[in-house]
Amino acid sequence: MQIEFTVSGLKPTQRRRGKPVHELRPVSPAVETIVLAYQIEQSVREGRAKDYAQVASQLGMTRARVSQIIRLLRLPPTFLDTLLLADPMSFPRLAERQLRPLIAD
Protein backbone atom coordinates (compact mmCIF):
# COMPACT_ATOMS: atom_id res chain seq x y z
CA MET A 1 0.00 0.00 0.00
CA GLN A 2 1.40 3.37 -1.01
CA ILE A 3 0.43 6.45 1.03
CA GLU A 4 0.62 9.88 -0.53
CA PHE A 5 1.37 12.96 1.54
CA THR A 6 1.39 16.42 0.08
CA VAL A 7 1.71 19.84 1.55
CA SER A 8 -0.14 21.62 -1.22
CA GLY A 9 -0.09 25.33 -1.74
CA LEU A 10 2.92 25.94 0.46
CA LYS A 11 5.48 26.61 -2.25
CA PRO A 12 5.46 29.68 -4.50
CA THR A 13 3.70 29.15 -7.79
CA GLN A 14 5.65 29.24 -11.00
CA ARG A 15 5.35 31.89 -13.65
CA ARG A 16 3.72 30.89 -16.91
CA ARG A 17 4.32 32.49 -20.29
CA GLY A 18 6.16 35.39 -18.69
CA LYS A 19 3.04 36.69 -16.96
CA PRO A 20 3.19 36.91 -13.18
CA VAL A 21 0.96 34.56 -11.29
CA HIS A 22 -0.15 35.26 -7.73
CA GLU A 23 2.68 33.98 -5.58
CA LEU A 24 2.11 32.64 -2.11
CA ARG A 25 4.20 34.03 0.70
CA PRO A 26 6.85 31.78 2.19
CA VAL A 27 5.60 29.59 5.00
CA SER A 28 7.54 28.81 8.13
CA PRO A 29 9.17 25.36 8.19
CA ALA A 30 7.36 24.72 11.47
CA VAL A 31 4.02 25.33 9.79
CA GLU A 32 4.88 22.91 6.98
CA THR A 33 5.76 20.27 9.58
CA ILE A 34 2.53 20.85 11.51
CA VAL A 35 0.51 20.43 8.31
CA LEU A 36 2.38 17.17 7.67
CA ALA A 37 1.54 16.07 11.24
CA TYR A 38 -2.17 16.65 10.59
CA GLN A 39 -1.95 14.68 7.34
CA ILE A 40 -0.15 11.76 9.01
CA GLU A 41 -2.66 11.70 11.86
CA GLN A 42 -5.57 11.78 9.43
CA SER A 43 -4.16 8.94 7.30
CA VAL A 44 -3.82 6.71 10.36
CA ARG A 45 -7.25 7.68 11.71
CA GLU A 46 -8.93 6.99 8.34
CA GLY A 47 -7.15 3.67 7.93
CA ARG A 48 -5.04 4.66 4.92
CA ALA A 49 -2.03 3.71 7.04
CA LYS A 50 -1.95 0.96 9.64
CA ASP A 51 0.22 2.88 12.10
CA TYR A 52 2.98 5.44 12.41
CA ALA A 53 5.62 2.79 11.66
CA GLN A 54 4.05 2.23 8.24
CA VAL A 55 3.94 5.98 7.64
CA ALA A 56 7.60 6.27 8.61
CA SER A 57 8.51 3.52 6.19
CA GLN A 58 6.54 5.13 3.35
CA LEU A 59 8.06 8.55 3.96
CA GLY A 60 11.59 7.24 4.44
CA MET A 61 11.75 8.52 8.01
CA THR A 62 12.46 6.85 11.30
CA ARG A 63 9.58 6.04 13.62
CA ALA A 64 11.14 8.42 16.13
CA ARG A 65 11.00 11.28 13.63
CA VAL A 66 7.34 10.59 12.82
CA SER A 67 6.56 10.55 16.56
CA GLN A 68 8.43 13.83 16.94
CA ILE A 69 6.33 15.36 14.14
CA ILE A 70 3.06 14.04 15.63
CA ARG A 71 3.97 15.50 19.04
CA LEU A 72 3.66 18.98 17.51
CA LEU A 73 -0.10 18.44 17.59
CA ARG A 74 0.14 18.65 21.40
CA LEU A 75 0.84 22.36 21.17
CA PRO A 76 -1.95 24.45 22.72
CA PRO A 77 -4.87 24.67 20.24
CA THR A 78 -4.92 28.46 20.30
CA PHE A 79 -1.23 28.55 19.45
CA LEU A 80 -1.73 26.07 16.58
CA ASP A 81 -4.60 28.16 15.22
CA THR A 82 -2.54 31.33 15.42
CA LEU A 83 0.44 29.68 13.77
CA LEU A 84 -1.56 28.12 10.94
CA LEU A 85 -3.83 31.08 10.22
CA ALA A 86 -1.45 33.99 10.74
CA ASP A 87 -0.15 36.05 7.87
CA PRO A 88 3.37 34.68 7.25
CA MET A 89 4.72 38.18 6.76
CA SER A 90 3.50 39.41 10.14
CA PHE A 91 4.44 36.30 12.12
CA PRO A 92 8.07 35.37 12.79
CA ARG A 93 9.51 32.46 10.81
CA LEU A 94 9.77 29.62 13.29
CA ALA A 95 11.75 26.44 13.19
CA GLU A 96 10.29 23.28 14.64
CA ARG A 97 13.08 23.20 17.22
CA GLN A 98 11.79 26.46 18.68
CA LEU A 99 8.37 24.91 19.30
CA ARG A 100 9.50 21.75 21.08
CA PRO A 101 9.80 23.37 24.54
CA LEU A 102 6.14 24.42 24.29
CA ILE A 103 4.83 20.87 23.79
CA ALA A 104 2.87 19.51 26.74
CA ASP A 105 3.92 15.98 27.64
C-alpha positions as CSV (number, residue, x, y, z in Angstrom):
1,M,0.0,0.0,0.0
2,Q,1.4,3.4,-1.0
3,I,0.4,6.4,1.0
4,E,0.6,9.9,-0.5
5,F,1.4,13.0,1.5
6,T,1.4,16.4,0.1
7,V,1.7,19.8,1.5
8,S,-0.1,21.6,-1.2
9,G,-0.1,25.3,-1.7
10,L,2.9,25.9,0.5
11,K,5.5,26.6,-2.3
12,P,5.5,29.7,-4.5
13,T,3.7,29.1,-7.8
14,Q,5.7,29.2,-11.0
15,R,5.3,31.9,-13.7
16,R,3.7,30.9,-16.9
17,R,4.3,32.5,-20.3
18,G,6.2,35.4,-18.7
19,K,3.0,36.7,-17.0
20,P,3.2,36.9,-13.2
21,V,1.0,34.6,-11.3
22,H,-0.2,35.3,-7.7
23,E,2.7,34.0,-5.6
24,L,2.1,32.6,-2.1
25,R,4.2,34.0,0.7
26,P,6.8,31.8,2.2
27,V,5.6,29.6,5.0
28,S,7.5,28.8,8.1
29,P,9.2,25.4,8.2
30,A,7.4,24.7,11.5
31,V,4.0,25.3,9.8
32,E,4.9,22.9,7.0
33,T,5.8,20.3,9.6
34,I,2.5,20.8,11.5
35,V,0.5,20.4,8.3
36,L,2.4,17.2,7.7
37,A,1.5,16.1,11.2
38,Y,-2.2,16.7,10.6
39,Q,-1.9,14.7,7.3
40,I,-0.2,11.8,9.0
41,E,-2.7,11.7,11.9
42,Q,-5.6,11.8,9.4
43,S,-4.2,8.9,7.3
44,V,-3.8,6.7,10.4
45,R,-7.2,7.7,11.7
46,E,-8.9,7.0,8.3
47,G,-7.2,3.7,7.9
48,R,-5.0,4.7,4.9
49,A,-2.0,3.7,7.0
50,K,-1.9,1.0,9.6
51,D,0.2,2.9,12.1
52,Y,3.0,5.4,12.4
53,A,5.6,2.8,11.7
54,Q,4.1,2.2,8.2
55,V,3.9,6.0,7.6
56,A,7.6,6.3,8.6
57,S,8.5,3.5,6.2
58,Q,6.5,5.1,3.3
59,L,8.1,8.5,4.0
60,G,11.6,7.2,4.4
61,M,11.8,8.5,8.0
62,T,12.5,6.9,11.3
63,R,9.6,6.0,13.6
64,A,11.1,8.4,16.1
65,R,11.0,11.3,13.6
66,V,7.3,10.6,12.8
67,S,6.6,10.6,16.6
68,Q,8.4,13.8,16.9
69,I,6.3,15.4,14.1
70,I,3.1,14.0,15.6
71,R,4.0,15.5,19.0
72,L,3.7,19.0,17.5
73,L,-0.1,18.4,17.6
74,R,0.1,18.6,21.4
75,L,0.8,22.4,21.2
76,P,-1.9,24.4,22.7
77,P,-4.9,24.7,20.2
78,T,-4.9,28.5,20.3
79,F,-1.2,28.5,19.5
80,L,-1.7,26.1,16.6
81,D,-4.6,28.2,15.2
82,T,-2.5,31.3,15.4
83,L,0.4,29.7,13.8
84,L,-1.6,28.1,10.9
85,L,-3.8,31.1,10.2
86,A,-1.4,34.0,10.7
87,D,-0.2,36.0,7.9
88,P,3.4,34.7,7.3
89,M,4.7,38.2,6.8
90,S,3.5,39.4,10.1
91,F,4.4,36.3,12.1
92,P,8.1,35.4,12.8
93,R,9.5,32.5,10.8
94,L,9.8,29.6,13.3
95,A,11.8,26.4,13.2
96,E,10.3,23.3,14.6
97,R,13.1,23.2,17.2
98,Q,11.8,26.5,18.7
99,L,8.4,24.9,19.3
100,R,9.5,21.7,21.1
101,P,9.8,23.4,24.5
102,L,6.1,24.4,24.3
103,I,4.8,20.9,23.8
104,A,2.9,19.5,26.7
105,D,3.9,16.0,27.6
